[in-house]
Amino acid sequence: MDQKVDFSAPHSMGTTIIGVTYKDGVVLGADSRTSTGVYVANRASDKITQLTDNVYVCRSGSAADSQIVSDYVRYFLHQHTIQLGQPATVKVAANLVRLLSYNNKNFLETGLIVGGWDKYEGGQIFGVPLGGTIVQQPFAIGGSGSSYLYGFFDQAWKEGMSKEEAEDLVKKAVSLAIARDGASGGVVRTVIINSEGVTRNFYPGDQLPLWHEELEPHNSLLDILGAPEPMSM
């Protein structure tokens, strides 16, 4: 039977992005699945993009739209740093993201979370959702996986967390979204930004906590089914 496929139909694009402040800085986190409808186009993509030495952005929605916004902002911030002779603040970077997103709101399908540290206000998180508004928050979540995380963050987030507590919260939250959201998956990447610099961490699936009815990661379907290994010829 012939099946007609409408290639002009919109594709669902899922992701999970998180930004959390703690007492000395911020922790950003994201999954790594880039999906086009039911097709996983990239299972190990990096959704946390550097804007300056001290500011990063988490990208959700259309990969192309979020990448071009990040590229433009990175270029403008580079010019800004040269002109002023000092690094741009997190607020300046976030407002540049907001300006580009708002001025092109009819053409862009992307939600972004800007996080970083500067010497004036310390660690800061700004959410720039679809449409180009800007909101400074102690934590921000975005993407399709965020639907499963609002209650979790209301219960789990607390002010004045240590770096280890904040990263553990981000890792746990992304793994929960991966377990519940079919459009989120892959590995978990985190970026820690504070006065000492930037630390990137990578957590594969076998290092993530398991949630209700989740299967443990295996190298082969034969491990799950309990079938004997095929005999070599």
For each residue, the residues with C-beta under 8 A, 3 or more apart:
1:
2:
3:
4:
5:
6: 9
7:
8:
9: 6
10:
11: 36 37
12: 35 37 144 183
13: 34 35 36 61 62 63 109 144 183
14: 33 35 143 144 145 181 182 183 184
15: 30 31 33 34 47 59 60 61 142 143 144 145 183 184
16: 30 31 60 141 142 143 144 145 146 149 173 174 177 178 181 184
17: 28 29 30 47 48 58 59 60 111 113 141 142 143 146
18: 28 29 30 58 113 139 140 141 142 149 170 173 174
19: 26 27 28 29 58 113 114 115 125 127 139 140 141
20: 26 27 28 29 125 138 139 157 161 166 169 170
21: 25 26 123 124 125 138 139 166
22: 25 26 27 123 160 161 162 163 165 166
23: 160 161 162
24: 122 123 163 194 195
25: 21 22 117 122 123 163 192 193 194 195
26: 19 20 21 22 115 116 117 123 124 125 166 192 193 194
27: 19 20 22 115 163 166 167 169 170 190 191 192 193
28: 17 18 19 20 48 56 58 113 115 170 190 191 193
29: 17 18 19 20 48 58 167 170 171 173 174 188 189 190 191
30: 15 16 17 18 47 48 58 59 174 188 189
31: 15 16 47 145 174 177 178 184 185 186 187 188
32: 42 43 44 45 46 47 185 186 187 188 189
33: 14 15 40 42 43 45 178 183 184 185 186
34: 13 15 40 41 42 43 45 63
35: 12 13 14 38 39 40 41 183
36: 11 13 39 41
37: 11 12
38: 35
39: 35 36
40: 33 34 35 43 185
41: 34 35 36
42: 32 33 34 45
43: 32 33 34 40 185 186
44: 32 186 187
45: 32 33 34 42 63 186
46: 32 49 189
47: 15 17 30 31 32 58 59 60 189
48: 17 28 29 30 56 57 58 59 189 190 191
49: 46 56 57 58 59 67 70
50: 53 55 56 74
51: 55 56 57 70 73 74 77 93 114 116
52: 55 74 77 78 81 87 88 93 116
53: 50 87 198
54: 87 90 116 117 118 193 198
55: 50 51 52 77 88 90 93 114 115 116 193
56: 28 48 49 50 51 114 115 116 191 193 198
57: 48 49 51 70 73 93 97 112 113 114 115
58: 17 18 19 28 29 30 47 48 49 112 113 115 142
59: 15 17 30 47 48 49 63 66 67 70 110 112
60: 15 16 17 47 66 110 111 112 113 142 143
61: 13 15 65 66 108 109 110 111 130 143
62: 13 65 66 108 109 110
63: 13 34 45 59 66 67
64: 67 68
65: 61 62 68 69 107 108 109 110
66: 59 60 61 62 63 69 70 110 112
67: 49 59 63 64 70 71
68: 64 65 71 72
69: 65 66 72 73 97 100 101 108 110 112
70: 49 51 57 59 66 67 73 74
71: 67 68 74 75
72: 68 69 75 76 100
73: 51 57 69 70 76 77 93 96 97 100
74: 50 51 52 70 71 77 78
75: 71 72 78 79
76: 72 73 79 80 96
77: 51 52 55 73 74 80 81 88 92 93 96
78: 52 74 75 81 82
79: 75 76 82 83
80: 76 77 83 84 88 92
81: 52 77 78 84 85 86 87 88
82: 78 79 85
83: 79 80
84: 80 81 88
85: 81 82
86: 81
87: 52 53 54 81 118
88: 52 55 77 80 81 84 92 93
89: 92 93 118 120 121
90: 54 55 93 94 114 115 116 117 118 121 124 126
91: 94 95 121 124 126
92: 77 80 88 89 95 96
93: 51 52 55 57 73 77 88 89 90 96 97 114 116
94: 90 91 97 98 114 124 126 128 134 136
95: 91 92 98 99 134
96: 73 76 77 92 93 99 100
97: 57 69 73 93 94 100 101 112 114 126 128 134
98: 94 95 101 102 126 128 132 133 134
99: 95 96 102 103 132
100: 69 72 73 96 97 103 104 132
101: 69 97 98 104 105 108 110 112 128 131 132
102: 98 99 105 131 132 133
103: 99 100 132
104: 100 101 107 108 132
105: 101 102 108 130 131 132
106:
107: 65 104
108: 61 62 65 69 101 104 105 130
109: 13 61 62 65 130
110: 59 60 61 62 65 66 69 101 130
111: 17 60 61 127 128 129 130 142 143
112: 57 58 59 60 66 69 97 101 127 128 142
113: 17 18 19 28 57 58 60 125 126 127 128 140 141 142
114: 19 51 55 56 57 90 93 94 97 125 126 128
115: 19 26 27 28 55 56 57 58 90 123 124 125 126 191 193
116: 26 51 52 54 55 56 90 93 123 124 193
117: 25 26 54 90 122 123 124 193 194 195
118: 54 87 89 90 121 122 124
119: 195
120: 89
121: 89 90 91 118 124
122: 24 25 117 118
123: 21 22 24 25 26 115 116 117 193 194
124: 21 26 90 91 94 115 116 117 118 121 136
125: 19 20 21 26 113 114 115 136 137 138 139 140
126: 90 91 94 97 98 113 114 115 134 135 136 137 140
127: 19 111 112 113 134 135 136 137 140 142
128: 94 97 98 101 111 112 113 114 132 133 134
129: 111 133 135 142
130: 61 105 108 109 110 111
131: 101 102 105
132: 98 99 100 101 102 103 104 105 128
133: 98 102 128 129
134: 94 95 97 98 126 127 128
135: 126 127 129 140
136: 94 124 125 126 127
137: 125 126 127 140
138: 20 21 125 157 159
139: 18 19 20 21 125 153 157
140: 18 19 113 125 126 127 135 137
141: 16 17 18 19 113 146 149 150 153 173
142: 15 16 17 18 58 60 111 112 113 127 129 146
143: 14 15 16 17 60 61 111 146 177 184
144: 12 13 14 15 16 147 181 183 184
145: 14 15 16 31 148 149 174 177 178 180 181 183 184
146: 16 17 141 142 143 149 150 177
147: 144 150 181
148: 145 152 176 177 180 181
149: 16 18 141 145 146 152 153 173 176 177
150: 141 146 147 153 154
151: 154 155
152: 148 149 155 156 173 176
153: 139 141 149 150 156 157 173
154: 150 151 157
155: 151 152
156: 152 153 169 172 173
157: 20 138 139 153 154 161 169
158: 161
159: 138
160: 22 23
161: 20 22 23 157 158 165 166 169
162: 22 23 165 166
163: 22 24 25 27 166 167 192 194
164: 167 168
165: 22 161 162 168 169
166: 20 21 22 26 27 161 162 163 169 170 192
167: 27 29 163 164 170 171 190 192 201
168: 164 165 171 172
169: 20 27 156 157 161 165 166 172 173
170: 18 20 27 28 29 166 167 173 174 190
171: 29 167 168 174 175 188 190 203 208 209
172: 156 168 169 175 176 209
173: 16 18 29 141 149 152 153 156 169 170 176 177
174: 16 18 29 30 31 145 170 171 177 178 184 188
175: 171 172 178 179 188 208 209 211
176: 148 149 152 172 173 179 180 211
177: 16 31 143 145 146 148 149 173 174 180 181 184
178: 16 31 33 145 174 175 181 184 185 186 188 208
179: 175 176 210 211 212 214
180: 145 148 176 177 211
181: 14 16 144 145 147 148 177 178 184
182: 14 185
183: 12 13 14 15 33 35 144 145
184: 14 15 16 31 33 143 144 145 174 177 178 181
185: 31 32 33 40 43 178 182
186: 31 32 33 43 44 45 178 205
187: 31 32 44 202 203 204 205
188: 29 30 31 32 171 174 175 178 202 203 208
189: 29 30 32 46 47 48 200 201 202 203
190: 27 28 29 48 167 170 171 200 201 203
191: 27 28 29 48 56 115 198 199 200 201
192: 25 26 27 163 166 167 198 199 200 201
193: 25 26 27 28 54 55 56 115 116 117 123 197 198
194: 24 25 26 117 123 163 197
195: 24 25 117 119
196:
197: 193 194
198: 53 54 56 191 192 193
199: 191 192
200: 189 190 191 192
201: 167 189 190 191 192
202: 187 188 189
203: 171 187 188 189 190 207 208
204: 187 207 208
205: 186 187 208 217
206: 217
207: 203 204
208: 171 175 178 188 203 204 205
209: 171 172 175
210: 179 214 216
211: 175 176 179 180 214
212: 179
213:
214: 179 210 211
215: 218 224
216: 210
217: 205 206
218: 215 221 223 224
219: 223
220: 223 224
221: 218 224 225
222: 225 226 227 228 229 230
223: 218 219 220 226
224: 215 218 220 221
225: 221 222
226: 222 223
227: 222
228: 222
229: 222
230: 222
231:
232:
233:
